[in-house]
Amino acid sequence: MRAYDKLEEAEFFIARLARTKGRLPAAKHYTSAAVAALRGTTWVLQADLRELAGERFDLWWASRRPLLETAGIGSAELKLEEVQVLAAEQPVT
């Protein structure tokens, strides 16, 4: 599945981010790449599952999506965006 590739991509950028120890601009770039890869994972996973299961996936997703939104599953993505914004605001030393 292509979703595994996206997860590996996110893991790659997160590992690189950890190695920067907050040094800019590398930390900012790797944070941006990790956020993009994590977002892409959900979209690719949906596409993969839709390709495998067709209408059954659409019916299942329609019933589950509101539950995920209520549970605040997207909050991790928002927190990563906050980190990215903070990193961009830090002066380069």
KOLKOL-865717 format. One record per residue: residue number from 0; x, y, z of N, C-alpha, C, CB in turn; residue in one letter; chain. Coordinates in nm, 3 decimals. Glycine has a CB too. Example, Ala and Ser with C-alpha at 12.3 -4.5 7.8 and 13.67 -1.06 7.14 Angstrom:
2
   i     n.u     n.v     n.w    ca.u    ca.v    ca.w     c.u     c.v     c.w    cb.u    cb.v    cb.w aa ch
   0   1.319  -0.569   0.780   1.230  -0.450   0.780   1.320  -0.330   0.780   1.131  -0.447   0.905  a  A
   1   1.285  -0.225   0.708   1.367  -0.106   0.714   1.290   0.003   0.787   1.408  -0.060   0.572  s  A
//
This chain:
93
   i     n.u     n.v     n.w    ca.u    ca.v    ca.w     c.u     c.v     c.w    cb.u    cb.v    cb.w aa ch
   0   0.084  -0.120   0.000   0.000   0.000   0.000   0.088   0.126   0.000  -0.095   0.000   0.123  m  A
   1   0.042   0.224  -0.070   0.116   0.350  -0.077   0.121   0.420   0.057   0.053   0.442  -0.180  r  A
   2   0.024   0.394   0.144   0.022   0.459   0.275   0.146   0.424   0.356  -0.104   0.418   0.353  a  A
   3   0.195   0.301   0.342   0.318   0.263   0.412   0.435   0.351   0.366   0.351   0.115   0.388  y  A
   4   0.440   0.380   0.238   0.546   0.468   0.186   0.538   0.606   0.249   0.537   0.479   0.034  d  A
   5   0.416   0.658   0.264   0.398   0.791   0.324   0.439   0.789   0.471   0.252   0.837   0.311  k  A
   6   0.407   0.680   0.542   0.448   0.669   0.682   0.600   0.665   0.693   0.387   0.545   0.747  l  A
   7   0.664   0.591   0.605   0.810   0.587   0.605   0.868   0.726   0.577   0.861   0.486   0.501  e  A
   8   0.804   0.798   0.488   0.848   0.934   0.458   0.838   1.023   0.582   0.764   0.994   0.342  e  A
   9   0.727   1.015   0.651   0.709   1.094   0.774   0.813   1.055   0.878   0.567   1.075   0.831  a  A
  10   0.835   0.925   0.896   0.936   0.879   0.993   1.074   0.931   0.957   0.937   0.725   0.999  e  A
  11   1.106   0.932   0.829   1.235   0.983   0.783   1.254   1.129   0.826   1.247   0.971   0.629  f  A
  12   1.153   1.213   0.797   1.166   1.354   0.829   1.164   1.380   0.980   1.055   1.432   0.762  f  A
  13   1.088   1.301   1.054   1.086   1.317   1.199   1.222   1.280   1.258   0.975   1.229   1.262  i  A
  14   1.284   1.174   1.207   1.417   1.136   1.254   1.519   1.245   1.222   1.461   1.002   1.190  a  A
  15   1.509   1.301   1.102   1.600   1.410   1.065   1.576   1.534   1.152   1.581   1.447   0.916  r  A
  16   1.450   1.561   1.181   1.416   1.674   1.267   1.481   1.658   1.404   1.263   1.688   1.281  l  A
  17   1.475   1.538   1.460   1.535   1.513   1.591   1.685   1.540   1.589   1.507   1.368   1.636  a  A
  18   1.749   1.509   1.478   1.895   1.530   1.468   1.933   1.677   1.459   1.949   1.457   1.347  r  A
  19   1.840   1.764   1.423   1.874   1.906   1.410   1.891   1.973   1.545   1.767   1.979   1.329  t  A
  20   1.833   1.913   1.650   1.838   1.970   1.786   1.792   2.115   1.787   1.980   1.960   1.843  k  A
  21   1.692   2.144   1.702   1.632   2.276   1.699   1.706   2.379   1.617   1.620   2.326   1.835  g  A
  22   1.814   2.340   1.551   1.890   2.436   1.472   1.810   2.476   1.347   2.028   2.377   1.431  r  A
  23   1.805   2.606   1.327   1.734   2.660   1.210   1.834   2.685   1.099   1.658   2.790   1.246  l  A
  24   1.795   2.680   0.977   1.661   2.658   0.926   1.626   2.510   0.909   1.646   2.728   0.796  p  A
  25   1.721   2.421   0.936   1.696   2.278   0.913   1.574   2.228   0.990   1.818   2.195   0.953  a  A
  26   1.559   2.270   1.116   1.444   2.224   1.197   1.313   2.268   1.133   1.454   2.280   1.342  a  A
  27   1.310   2.389   1.084   1.189   2.439   1.019   1.156   2.358   0.893   1.206   2.589   0.982  k  A
  28   1.256   2.328   0.814   1.233   2.253   0.690   1.188   2.110   0.717   1.361   2.252   0.605  h  A
  29   1.252   2.044   0.812   1.213   1.906   0.843   1.076   1.899   0.910   1.318   1.840   0.932  y  A
  30   1.042   2.001   0.990   0.908   2.004   1.050   0.802   2.018   0.941   0.896   2.120   1.151  t  A
  31   0.826   2.107   0.847   0.732   2.127   0.737   0.715   1.998   0.656   0.779   2.241   0.647  s  A
  32   0.825   1.932   0.628   0.819   1.807   0.550   0.747   1.697   0.627   0.960   1.761   0.513  a  A
  33   0.771   1.688   0.758   0.703   1.585   0.839   0.553   1.610   0.844   0.761   1.583   0.983  a  A
  34   0.512   1.735   0.862   0.369   1.768   0.864   0.304   1.733   0.731   0.348   1.918   0.896  v  A
  35   0.369   1.768   0.622   0.314   1.737   0.489   0.301   1.586   0.469   0.403   1.798   0.378  a  A
  36   0.401   1.512   0.511   0.396   1.367   0.495   0.286   1.305   0.581   0.532   1.305   0.530  a  A
  37   0.271   1.355   0.703   0.165   1.301   0.790   0.027   1.331   0.734   0.178   1.359   0.932  l  A
  38   0.008   1.450   0.684  -0.121   1.482   0.620  -0.145   1.392   0.501  -0.125   1.629   0.576  r  A
  39  -0.043   1.376   0.420  -0.055   1.294   0.301  -0.087   1.149   0.332   0.072   1.301   0.222  g  A
  40  -0.041   1.101   0.446  -0.067   0.962   0.485  -0.215   0.934   0.493   0.000   0.929   0.618  t  A
  41  -0.290   1.023   0.555  -0.434   0.999   0.570  -0.504   1.000   0.434  -0.496   1.105   0.662  t  A
  42  -0.464   1.090   0.347  -0.527   1.098   0.215  -0.495   0.975   0.131  -0.483   1.225   0.142  w  A
  43  -0.369   0.933   0.134  -0.328   0.816   0.056  -0.393   0.690   0.112  -0.174   0.801   0.057  v  A
  44  -0.402   0.680   0.245  -0.467   0.564   0.305  -0.613   0.556   0.261  -0.457   0.571   0.459  l  A
  45  -0.681   0.668   0.261  -0.820   0.668   0.214  -0.828   0.624   0.068  -0.882   0.808   0.230  q  A
  46  -0.738   0.673  -0.016  -0.739   0.635  -0.157  -0.710   0.487  -0.174  -0.636   0.717  -0.236  a  A
  47  -0.613   0.435  -0.097  -0.581   0.292  -0.104  -0.701   0.207  -0.064  -0.461   0.259  -0.015  d  A
  48  -0.765   0.245   0.045  -0.879   0.166   0.093  -0.998   0.178  -0.002  -0.919   0.211   0.234  l  A
  49  -1.018   0.294  -0.058  -1.127   0.313  -0.154  -1.102   0.226  -0.278  -1.140   0.464  -0.195  r  A
  50  -0.977   0.217  -0.319  -0.941   0.134  -0.434  -0.966  -0.014  -0.404  -0.793   0.156  -0.473  e  A
  51  -0.939  -0.057  -0.282  -0.958  -0.197  -0.244  -1.104  -0.234  -0.221  -0.878  -0.228  -0.120  l  A
  52  -1.177  -0.143  -0.154  -1.312  -0.179  -0.110  -1.423  -0.102  -0.180  -1.324  -0.157   0.037  a  A
  53  -1.388  -0.001  -0.256  -1.489   0.074  -0.331  -1.595   0.138  -0.243  -1.554  -0.017  -0.429  g  A
  54  -1.720   0.115  -0.279  -1.833   0.177  -0.210  -1.841   0.137  -0.063  -1.962   0.142  -0.281  e  A
  55  -1.796   0.016  -0.031  -1.799  -0.026   0.110  -1.714   0.067   0.196  -1.749  -0.172   0.124  r  A
  56  -1.597   0.108   0.141  -1.515   0.203   0.216  -1.587   0.335   0.232  -1.381   0.224   0.147  f  A
  57  -1.649   0.386   0.126  -1.719   0.514   0.134  -1.828   0.511   0.240  -1.779   0.551  -0.002  d  A
  58  -1.902   0.402   0.247  -2.007   0.389   0.349  -1.946   0.384   0.489  -2.091   0.263   0.324  l  A
  59  -1.840   0.306   0.504  -1.774   0.295   0.635  -1.717   0.430   0.676  -1.661   0.189   0.631  w  A
  60  -1.648   0.498   0.584  -1.585   0.626   0.615  -1.690   0.731   0.652  -1.501   0.674   0.497  w  A
  61  -1.801   0.732   0.583  -1.908   0.828   0.614  -1.959   0.810   0.756  -2.024   0.812   0.515  a  A
  62  -1.959   0.688   0.806  -2.007   0.664   0.942  -1.900   0.692   1.047  -2.055   0.520   0.956  s  A
  63  -1.771   0.682   1.010  -1.663   0.698   1.108  -1.605   0.839   1.114  -1.553   0.603   1.076  r  A
  64  -1.608   0.909   1.003  -1.545   1.041   0.998  -1.597   1.136   1.106  -1.568   1.103   0.862  r  A
  65  -1.728   1.146   1.128  -1.775   1.235   1.234  -1.722   1.195   1.372  -1.928   1.235   1.236  p  A
  66  -1.703   1.066   1.396  -1.650   1.021   1.525  -1.506   1.068   1.543  -1.656   0.867   1.535  l  A
  67  -1.428   1.061   1.438  -1.289   1.106   1.447  -1.281   1.256   1.469  -1.212   1.068   1.321  l  A
  68  -1.366   1.330   1.401  -1.366   1.475   1.417  -1.408   1.513   1.558  -1.460   1.541   1.315  e  A
  69  -1.506   1.443   1.613  -1.551   1.470   1.750  -1.442   1.438   1.851  -1.677   1.389   1.781  t  A
  70  -1.367   1.332   1.824  -1.260   1.291   1.916  -1.137   1.379   1.906  -1.222   1.146   1.889  a  A
  71  -1.133   1.470   1.809  -1.019   1.560   1.795  -0.896   1.493   1.740  -0.987   1.621   1.927  g  A
  72  -0.915   1.394   1.654  -0.801   1.321   1.597  -0.709   1.416   1.520  -0.851   1.209   1.505  i  A
  73  -0.762   1.518   1.462  -0.679   1.612   1.387  -0.594   1.703   1.474  -0.766   1.696   1.301  g  A
  74  -0.609   1.694   1.608  -0.536   1.785   1.695  -0.385   1.765   1.687  -0.582   1.768   1.838  s  A
  75  -0.337   1.643   1.662  -0.193   1.621   1.649  -0.139   1.698   1.530  -0.162   1.471   1.634  a  A
  76  -0.214   1.700   1.423  -0.173   1.775   1.305  -0.166   1.924   1.337  -0.271   1.749   1.188  e  A
  77  -0.263   1.975   1.411  -0.262   2.116   1.447  -0.143   2.149   1.535  -0.391   2.154   1.518  l  A
  78  -0.109   2.062   1.630   0.006   2.086   1.717   0.135   2.090   1.636   0.015   1.978   1.826  k  A
  79   0.148   2.004   1.537   0.266   2.007   1.452   0.273   2.139   1.375   0.266   1.889   1.355  l  A
  80   0.159   2.189   1.331   0.158   2.317   1.261   0.201   2.430   1.355   0.018   2.346   1.203  e  A
  81   0.160   2.423   1.482   0.202   2.524   1.579   0.352   2.523   1.597   0.131   2.502   1.713  e  A
  82   0.411   2.404   1.605   0.556   2.391   1.617   0.623   2.452   1.496   0.597   2.243   1.634  v  A
  83   0.568   2.426   1.379   0.624   2.479   1.256   0.622   2.631   1.258   0.548   2.425   1.134  q  A
  84   0.512   2.690   1.302   0.500   2.836   1.307   0.599   2.892   1.408   0.356   2.878   1.345  v  A
  85   0.611   2.829   1.524   0.705   2.876   1.625   0.849   2.867   1.574   0.690   2.795   1.754  l  A
  86   0.881   2.759   1.507   1.015   2.744   1.453   1.045   2.854   1.351   1.033   2.606   1.388  a  A
  87   0.947   2.890   1.273   0.967   2.995   1.172   0.987   3.131   1.236   0.848   3.000   1.077  a  A
  88   0.934   3.151   1.357   0.944   3.280   1.423   1.074   3.297   1.501   0.827   3.299   1.515  e  A
  89   1.149   3.190   1.521   1.272   3.199   1.599   1.381   3.268   1.518   1.319   3.059   1.643  q  A
  90   1.453   3.358   1.583   1.562   3.424   1.510   1.674   3.326   1.483   1.615   3.546   1.590  p  A
  91   1.740   3.343   1.370   1.855   3.260   1.335   1.974   3.312   1.412   1.882   3.261   1.181  v  A
  92   2.043   3.220   1.482   2.159   3.262   1.561   2.288   3.213   1.501   2.149   3.212   1.703  t  A
//
